[in-house]
Amino acid sequence: MRKIVFSCDAGMGSSAMGASILRKRMKAAGSDVTVVNTAISDIPDDADIVITHKTLTDRARQKAPNAEHISIDNFLKSPEYDVLVNRLT
């Protein structure tokens, strides 16, 4: 597991906030996994995990079919962050 991508429509709002939160948690846990944010249209080919709001997951799956996809309701407070940090550290 090397790269987690937060993705939203523009790649600058909610995904930037979510990426910042998870990046801090991963760093605090001692993980060197890269956490970035992008627009759905710009999801990189090397994304291992793509995190999107649940309404955008289908579009993200089309752009990055080989990545694992995680759907969330709230980029600021999501229980999936803790699950992911525990899983990857």
Summary of the structure (lengths in Angstrom):
residues: 89
radius of gyration: 11.5
end to end distance: 10.4
largest distance: 32.3
contacts: 274
relative contact order: 0.26
helix: 39%
strand: 25%
